[in-house]
Amino acid sequence: MATETPAIAKLLDEDVRSRARALLAQVGLDREYDKMPADLSGGMRKRAGLARALALGPAILLADEPSAGLDPVTAREIDELLVALKVRSTTTLVVVTHNIPGARTIGDELVFLHEGRSSHGAARGARPERRRPRTPIHDVRGGRLARTRRPRQEA
């Protein structure tokens, strides 16, 4: 492998720094560029992790409990940040959370798991063209996916 000249290495380094600054600005951390992770609050660390995940321009981004361990105000800010990123980018967000209000804020489509069964539906406020009818419940216990009948509602 050929070695880089110092001028090329410096240019690449400047490109990386520029990209890092742009991503940090995208998640509201433009003023925190020079800080170390230990100097950031929990919410700032979540934002920095999101910027890091976006660095390679993924087609799909999985966010596992993005607001876990945060106070309600900061959790709401993270939810709003995810909504803004969803609107501005072509990246598909898949969010796993126990925060039902947050899921309804972020998602266009929701999948709920309860006792090994899933049900699908559109989030409250989802754009009409994104709404889908509720689909049958699926049983995901035992590592298998099997379609089951919905329990009938008593009149």
TARAHU-V971152 format. One record per helix or strand of 3 or more residues. SS is the DSSP state (helix for helix, strand for strand). FROM is the first residue (numbers start at 1). LEN is the number of residues. If there is no record, write none. Layout:
ss=SS from=FROM len=LEN
ss=SS from=FROM len=LEN
This chain:
ss=helix from=6 len=21
ss=helix from=30 len=3
ss=helix from=37 len=3
ss=helix from=42 len=13
ss=strand from=60 len=5
ss=helix from=72 len=17
ss=strand from=92 len=5
ss=helix from=100 len=7
ss=strand from=109 len=6
ss=strand from=117 len=6
ss=helix from=128 len=3
ss=helix from=141 len=3
